[in-house]
Amino acid sequence: VVTGIKGYLKISPNPFSTSTTISFTRIGQSAEGIELRICDLSGRVVRTFPSSLLSLRSSVTWDGRDDNGEAVSAGVYLIKGEIGSKEVSEKVMYVR
């Protein structure tokens, strides 16, 4: 996993309290293989943005909720992405 590859994954604002935008740069033209996951620091996946959702986008918004629509605890989360053959990750801080 490569951390902080400039230009592949951007999070703004960071830290955030209501929502943050996660932007990513595609590698090539294919949307296949693009997936974003938000994990807590123990590694548990709290939110997934599958490739079917990302196929026509270059960004998603996260509102601090998990896949069930429940608010997550304030804290540091890892945004992990598979973009093409690259794995990237960035930290984001959620404050309430």
N, C-alpha and C positions, 0 to 999 in steps of 0.2 A: 504494500500500500504506500503510495506516494502522498505525502502531506503537503498541501499548499502549493500545488503546481499553479503558477500564475496564469490566469486566464481560463483554466478549466472549470473552476467552481468558485462562485462569489456569493457571499451572504451579506444582505444589507436590509435593514440595519442590524448590527451585531455589537452589543447586546440588544434584545428586543423585549417589549412587554405585551404587545397585542398581535403583531404578525411580522414575519420577515420574508424576504424574497430570496429564493435560492436560484441563481442563474448558472447555467452550465454551457460550455462550448462543445459542440459536436465534433467528433473526429470522423471526417469523411461525411458522406451524405446520409448514411443509413441510421435509422432510429433503433435498429436492433441492438440489443445489448446495453441500452441505456436504462439504468434503474437507480433510484435514489432511496436510501434508507436513513432514518433518523434513529439513533441508538442512544440509550443512556450510558453512563460511564461503566456500568457492569457488563455492557455488551448486548443488553436486551433491546430488540427492535421495537420501537414504540410507534413508528409511522413508516409506511412504505408508499412510494410513488412509483408504480410499475411502468414498464416501457410502453404499454398501451396508452397510458395517460400522457406520457412524455413525447410520443411520436410526432406531434405537431407543435410542440412548444420548445422554448429554450429557457423557461423559468417556471417555477411553481411557488406558491405562497404557503407558508406553514404558520398556523395560528396557535401553536402550542397545544394542539390536541393530538391524541393517539388515533389509531385506526378505528377505534370504537366511538370516537367523538368526545371522549372524556379529556378534561384538561390534565396535562402532565404537571408534575411538580416543578417549581423553579429550580434552575441549576444549569449545569453545562451538559450539552449533548454533542454527539458526533454525527455529522452528516457524511455518510459514506456513499460514494457513487461508483458505479461501473459505467464507464463511458468508453465504448469501443473495447479495446484490449487493456485500457488503463483502469486502475483502481485508485480513487482519490478520496481524501477525507479532510474535513475542516471542522473546527469546533465552533459552536454557537452557544451563547448564553441567553437563557430565558429568565427574565425577571418579572415578578408579579407585584 
